[in-house]
Amino acid sequence: MASIDRSDPVILGHVLAEHHELFCQMMAVRSAFADKAAVSQGRVDATLVALHALREHLRCHFEKEEEGGFLEESIARMPRLGPAVAAIMKQHPFLLTELDALIKLLSAGDSSPATWEQASRGYECFAAHMQAHERTENAVVQEGYNEDLGLLD
């Protein structure tokens, strides 16, 4: 039986892979908004595809966290992390709602520069919330596993 004092490289590898995929998807959306080309319905549609993919990834990621996994294991290792994990979980619906609002805005069929700029600002707000969420999550995992993931630097 494995000691609870040792980190599980499979779990930690999974955490790193999930966060890398999330980062890649977030950067794809950020790049779509940063493109200086004129706004067109095709560009809006492509951005919507990226937003839908990001939302689905997050939904699945959050669902896994809520069903157990590395956060639950962190609590098992250090029960005092329970309130921090509960706070992390409470953020999930808010983050998904932010993405839903962006998808709704861009799905309305208005590809004007003003709508595009509003969506771009909304995405940056979401991205800041998501990054803060991930920093908190990483801190809990690192504390729970006593393992530096190299993600807070």
C-alpha positions as CSV (number, residue, x, y, z in Angstrom):
1,M,0.0,0.0,0.0
2,A,1.3,3.5,-0.9
3,S,2.1,5.9,1.9
4,I,-0.2,8.9,2.2
5,D,2.9,11.0,2.9
6,R,4.2,10.5,-0.7
7,S,2.9,12.4,-3.7
8,D,1.2,10.3,-6.4
9,P,3.0,11.1,-9.7
10,V,-0.1,9.9,-11.7
11,I,-2.4,12.3,-10.0
12,L,0.1,15.2,-10.2
13,G,0.8,14.4,-13.8
14,H,-2.9,14.5,-14.5
15,V,-3.2,17.9,-12.8
16,L,-0.4,19.3,-14.9
17,A,-1.9,17.8,-18.1
18,E,-5.4,19.2,-17.3
19,H,-4.0,22.6,-16.6
20,H,-1.9,22.6,-19.8
21,E,-4.9,21.8,-21.9
22,L,-6.9,24.5,-20.2
23,F,-4.1,27.0,-20.8
24,C,-3.9,26.0,-24.5
25,Q,-7.7,26.4,-24.9
26,M,-7.7,29.8,-23.1
27,M,-4.8,31.0,-25.3
28,A,-6.7,30.0,-28.4
29,V,-9.6,32.2,-27.4
30,R,-7.4,35.0,-26.4
31,S,-5.6,34.8,-29.7
32,A,-8.9,34.9,-31.6
33,F,-9.8,38.2,-29.8
34,A,-6.4,39.7,-30.2
35,D,-6.3,39.2,-33.9
36,K,-6.4,42.7,-35.5
37,A,-8.2,41.6,-38.6
38,A,-11.6,43.2,-39.2
39,V,-14.5,41.5,-37.4
40,S,-16.6,39.2,-39.6
41,Q,-19.2,36.6,-39.0
42,G,-16.7,33.9,-39.9
43,R,-14.3,35.2,-37.3
44,V,-17.1,35.4,-34.7
45,D,-18.2,31.8,-35.6
46,A,-14.6,30.5,-35.2
47,T,-14.3,32.2,-31.8
48,L,-17.6,30.7,-30.8
49,V,-16.2,27.3,-31.6
50,A,-13.2,27.9,-29.4
51,L,-15.4,29.3,-26.6
52,H,-17.7,26.2,-26.8
53,A,-14.7,23.9,-26.6
54,L,-13.3,25.8,-23.6
55,R,-16.7,25.7,-21.9
56,E,-17.1,22.0,-22.4
57,H,-13.5,21.3,-21.2
58,L,-14.2,23.4,-18.1
59,R,-17.5,21.6,-17.5
60,C,-15.8,18.2,-17.6
61,H,-12.9,19.5,-15.5
62,F,-15.2,20.9,-12.9
63,E,-17.3,17.8,-12.9
64,K,-14.3,15.6,-12.2
65,E,-13.2,17.9,-9.4
66,E,-16.6,17.8,-7.8
67,E,-16.8,14.0,-8.0
68,G,-13.5,13.6,-6.2
69,G,-10.0,13.3,-7.4
70,F,-7.0,15.4,-6.5
71,L,-8.8,18.0,-4.5
72,E,-10.6,15.3,-2.4
73,E,-7.2,13.6,-1.9
74,S,-5.7,16.9,-0.7
75,I,-8.4,17.1,1.9
76,A,-7.8,13.4,2.9
77,R,-4.1,14.3,3.4
78,M,-4.8,17.6,5.1
79,P,-8.4,18.0,6.4
80,R,-7.8,21.7,7.2
81,L,-7.9,22.3,3.4
82,G,-11.7,21.5,3.4
83,P,-12.9,25.1,3.5
84,A,-10.5,26.1,0.7
85,V,-11.7,23.2,-1.5
86,A,-15.3,24.2,-0.8
87,A,-14.5,27.8,-1.9
88,I,-12.9,26.5,-5.1
89,M,-16.0,24.4,-5.9
90,K,-18.3,27.3,-5.3
91,Q,-16.6,29.3,-8.1
92,H,-17.4,26.7,-10.8
93,P,-20.9,27.8,-11.6
94,F,-19.8,31.5,-11.7
95,L,-17.0,30.7,-14.2
96,L,-19.3,28.7,-16.5
97,T,-21.9,31.5,-16.3
98,E,-19.3,34.0,-17.4
99,L,-18.5,31.8,-20.5
100,D,-22.2,31.3,-21.2
101,A,-22.7,35.1,-21.2
102,L,-19.9,35.5,-23.8
103,I,-21.3,32.7,-25.9
104,K,-24.8,34.3,-25.8
105,L,-23.4,37.7,-26.7
106,L,-21.5,36.5,-29.7
107,S,-24.3,34.1,-30.8
108,A,-26.8,37.0,-31.1
109,G,-25.7,37.6,-34.7
110,D,-24.2,41.1,-34.1
111,S,-20.7,41.0,-35.5
112,S,-20.2,44.8,-35.0
113,P,-16.8,46.1,-33.6
114,A,-18.6,47.3,-30.5
115,T,-20.0,43.9,-29.7
116,W,-16.6,42.3,-30.5
117,E,-14.9,44.7,-28.1
118,Q,-17.5,44.0,-25.4
119,A,-16.9,40.3,-25.8
120,S,-13.1,40.7,-25.8
121,R,-13.3,42.7,-22.5
122,G,-15.6,40.1,-21.1
123,Y,-13.2,37.3,-22.0
124,E,-10.3,39.1,-20.3
125,C,-12.4,39.4,-17.2
126,F,-13.3,35.7,-17.3
127,A,-9.6,34.8,-18.0
128,A,-8.5,36.8,-14.9
129,H,-11.1,35.1,-12.8
130,M,-10.1,31.7,-14.2
131,Q,-6.4,32.3,-13.6
132,A,-7.1,33.3,-10.0
133,H,-9.2,30.2,-9.6
134,E,-6.4,28.0,-10.9
135,R,-3.8,29.7,-8.7
136,T,-5.9,29.0,-5.6
137,E,-6.5,25.4,-6.8
138,N,-2.8,24.9,-7.4
139,A,-2.0,26.2,-4.0
140,V,-4.4,23.8,-2.4
141,V,-3.0,20.8,-4.4
142,Q,0.6,21.8,-3.6
143,E,-0.2,22.1,0.1
144,G,-2.2,18.9,0.1
145,Y,0.5,16.9,-1.6
146,N,3.4,19.0,-0.3
147,E,4.6,19.1,-3.9
148,D,5.7,22.2,-5.9
149,L,4.0,22.0,-9.2
150,G,6.0,25.0,-10.5
151,L,2.7,26.8,-11.4
152,L,2.6,29.6,-8.9
153,D,5.8,31.3,-10.1
